[in-house]
Amino acid sequence: MARPRSADAAADAPPAKFAALDRVAAACRLAFAHFGFRDVRTPLFEERHVFERTLATYRTDVLVDLATLPRGEVALALRPCVWPGVVRAFVQHGWDKARPLQKLSYVGATVEFPPGSPPRQREVAGAIALGSSSPMLDAELIALAARCVDAIGLTGCQIAVNTLGDSVDQARYQEALRAHFAPHLSGRCESCRATMEAHPSRLLACKAKTCLPSNKSAPDLVASLGEGTRRRLQQMLGFLRAAHVPYDVDSALLRDEGIATHTVFEVRGGDGTVLCCGTRRDQAVPALDGPKVGMIEFSLDVDATLAALVQAKHPAATPSEPEVEAFVVPETEAARQAAFVLTHTLRGAGIATDTDYEDKPLKTLLKQLDKRSVPFLLVVGDAPDAPIVVRARDGGAEVSLPVAEVVEGLRQRLGR
């Protein structure tokens, strides 16, 4: 039998990598809190129709087959993104009655099953605001995404923004695309010919060589925007300028989703990698039989952000062992129980402490502790009243402390 291994395209996170991932997530959580967003947690799976009703035509960059988990009359599905579950919870529990504007945040995993590719799990951190269609709220979400990236420590990132317009603008644009692509359809790929009538905007994402020329000459969405949409866009951009949030308007930034309207944005790394995607979805709450209220959200890819930190050789991405402030060893086997009790006492006092479980020679332990950068080694003697020998890694003087004074003495040496 073959040795067990992780699934293709899935990756384990050993302690050092998890610590780096957790630093990214912690930076996001702090930024969320500063902007008044509150953490929420929803299940990794939902009833399948929750995704079918909110995602509509899903992202064009990854066409996702939902992972269905048959269970009785209602099929369940693993979540390919978090926000539909948050919208479902908002509607189910009537959160709008307690607070009309809900500003929520999350950190969690998503699972995608792209056709023809291995399934993949991603760690994401995101924010979602429900209850308002204000362009000022759009600007706030963009500013929050920028703050997250800054807090993480990435530099050289770019913020791209655009508008999809309202449903009238979008219908006008779809007709303009059909009229543009119709004369070129016979020369385009089979996939484009199949989706042309129902989803003409999908043709813009096609990378086939035969399709690129007519893509380049396709009409711009801006030409289809009504006066109200243009005014809303300028209001939102004005808020960003006033807050000194840098951005670029990218007319090629689109979302092929039936419930996406108005503002879309991305935060891109220095090499162009998309780290964060945001979209206003004012039809998402009504799609789940909720009130007609606005909603905007963004999701930051924690794994991609960590990869960008690694590429930039940022210290936050440097693998490191969990910090241990003290290591306790018994001088002999007779002192092992006393060493266990001292370890337990130090932990209870808030000092991160570890001990030896394998009776290793002191010389061997010293080498290992040096690699782990443990500041203090505590040696427990055989006699019940024997003082505790404290050795500092930095070469400071070795001292002996009575057992009753070890906690306070160590706290002082740790600068607390």
Phi, psi and omega in degrees: 000135182294149178293135180300144178212164179291156179294156177304141178069007174253146184227136173279157177241097175296168186310317183295317180290321179299321179299321179292317177298320181293327177295320178296312181296320180295321178297320178294316181301319180295317178296318178303314182297321180294335179264006176082020178267142182249139182292143176221152178229130176238163185296157176289343178231153179222167169299135189305323184295339177300316179286322181296324183276334182262325183280332181052234172277113189284185186305143179281339181283334177218106176279111191261129167269118181295137177279103186272137178242094183302132179204100180065220183277340182250121179282140175257159179216142173291145186280127172277346174204165190269324192301326178300323177294325178292319177296317178301316179295321178302316181286313185300318186262001177062042183298336181293338180287328179280325181207108186305321177256115180255121177248107190238154179221165183203158167224128182186183183257150171232156181230126180240146178235075181295135179303131177079003181230158178295151175297153180219142177252136179234146172263129184229154173231134185208171179226147181216131179243123182240133176121002181208146175249019184294135174296336177293325177292324175300314179298323179296318179295322177294317178297323178294317177300318178296320179295321178301312181296319177297317181294327178292328177111008179279138176240164178076015180278157180236143176252119178253132180231156176200174174235144175263353183074184177267187184297326178292315178300317183294319178297320179296320181290321179299320178293321178296322178292318178300316181295324180290313187280338184308312180292341184259358191298322182297335180266001180266170184290167182298321181297318179296318180297327182285330185257357186305311188289314185280321186223070183299332181292339178294334181298333182295336182270355182291134181255005180297139183301324182289344184259341185298318182303314181286339174292317182297330182263008182294151180294151180274142179301326184303327182293341182263359184282139176281170183298320180297320179293318179298318180294320179297318180299315181294325176299312182297316179295327178297320176298318180296317180297318182296328180268004179060039174265113183290145180203164171230136174278121181244101183292345178275354180279110183229166172228126179267068182225135184294337183254008179270130179222156174055240196289132168229147178206160177221148168251122185245140176290175182300333179266007179093354179297133179281119180261333186211137178235136178228146184210138170274135184223073185291347179262002185291314182294313175299332180297337177252028176066028177264181180294159179278082180234156181284160178206137174221144183212162168216157180226128179256128180281105184295319181296315179295324179293319177296320177299322177294323177295319178297316180298324180277359182056042180283140181303331181296339181264000182288124179300138179210148176287152174304138185292129171239129185268336181212149178230127185254131177228142175278142178294323177219174179300328181296337182264007186296318180295320178296324178295321178297316181296318179295318177302314181296320180296315180296319178298318179296335179272005177086018178255119181295117189225144175228171181212174180266136180247353190243015179056042180284148177300148183301322180299318179295317180298319181299320178296316181294319181293328177295321178293326181275355179059041177283124187294322188227138173249129180245124181252126182259125180279174184286317185291142181304325182259014181294138178293157178268125179275123181249119179247129180268138180293331183281005176090010178294172183296138176285134181232156175244128183237140172300149183306319183293342183254000186295314183301308182294319179298320180289322177301316180298317181290337177271000177077032180256000000 
